[in-house]
Amino acid sequence: MTQNYELIVKGIRNFENKVTVTLALRDKKTL
């Protein structure tokens, strides 16, 4: 159960990182 929770948390963080990167790239393109 704990391992599963850790995996979910890691997945969410990974997703957030990807979103931040895509937004940053998008901002650079618009600028």
Number of C-alpha atoms within 10 A of each C-alpha: 6 7 8 9 10 11 12 12 12 12 12 12 12 12 12 12 12 12 12 12 12 12 12 12 12 11 10 9 8 7 6
